[in-house]
Amino acid sequence: MGGPAVALVRVPYAAPPLLLLGGVAADVFAPEPYYGLPLLACTSMVAGMVYSFRVSVLFALAACVAAASAAGYLGRVHSALFTDVAAVLVVSAVGLWIKWLVDRQGRSLAVALTVAEAAQRAVLPAPPNGIGPLSVADRYVAAQAGAAIGGDLYAIQDTPFGIRALIGDVRGKGLRAVSAVSVAVGAFREAAEHAPTLHDLADRLDRALNREGERRKNSEDDIEGFVTALLVQIPPSGETVTVLNRGHPPPYLLHDGAVLCLEPTHPDLPLSTGLGPSHGAPVEETFPFAPQDSLVLVTDGVTEARNEEGVFFDVQRGLAGRGLRGADELADALVKAVTEWTGGQRQDDLAVLVLTRGE
């Protein structure tokens, strides 16, 4: 099973020594001179593609020695011997210089990516593995390659009113949406400690986003559009889950092997629509939350993931009948199912937050 694949991986590493041996053989046994010189000259350049700089230097030296030995064996005059070695040495030096430049740029890029990921994760910290009676798991796949986060967001914390969680999606995707993510998460962290109801909490988030949008209007960091949001509250006992939906994909409740979609009966507008905070009746809905039940919160990167035929991913079908237990297993299974459905294509930012109640 893996044998041919492993052999394929090793082929590039065998190329430099094969070029070295082939160059010597071609130089010695070819009917005309200098047939092997190109092979010897490019040995260190090819080595630089798969080996370290030091090993590439060794291949360069070996190629020069091989060129000199082949010329000496064939009895070429000193000028020809010098020309052979000089040609191999010059090409090898160019290859080593390119290798040094690429390695230096690679190190700089690695540092930049590390700093960028740390900065992005400071905006969206990973939630704790457990909080109160809940085990928690999160997964995030950014649509923009090289980014740790994009326009999706989530947060969870213990408050005087119980455990509160948020999952949301900023209009748009990629790094341009990170400004709105930082505002929404920061506002949630503060307001969740003081807002007496989820309805009031949503209004505070709405005002914070609108206020920040006004402040940044016409600037490079302009926050535009809206933020869909789903707010969740679970009491310390963990017996119920209360949900308020502001234009976000509904959560899914896993109970006794069944996957239930908690569609809102009174859907409300997303946050930061420009229409101000919602002034309608509270739309909080409460559901039983039994031991070993799981609440799966997702963004539209999950619900709107499409396969080759353009068919949307069905979360209920994707999780049904798997016999999964535990937040981490559920999160991994859902991301894997979406990836298989889309063929690994990144269509949108994807976020999953799973809350599982213990015994």
Salt bridges, closest charged atoms under 4 A:
ASP27 OD1 - ARG76 NH2 3.70
ASP84 OD2 - ARG76 NH1 2.62
ASP103 OD1 - LYS99 NZ 3.45
GLU190 OE2 - HIS194 NE2 3.33
ASP200 OD2 - ARG204 NE 3.09
ASP203 OD2 - HIS199 NE2 3.91
ASP203 OD1 - ARG246 NH1 3.90
ASP206 OD2 - ARG246 NH2 3.25
GLU212 OE2 - ARG215 NH2 2.45
GLU212 OE2 - ARG216 NE 2.62
GLU214 OE2 - LYS217 NZ 3.16
GLU224 OE1 - ARG171 NH2 3.91
ASP256 OD2 - HIS255 NE2 3.21
ASP268 OD2 - ARG246 NE 3.89
ASP293 OD1 - HIS255 ND1 2.83
ASP328 OD1 - ARG139 NH2 3.06
ASP332 OD1 - ARG139 NE 2.73
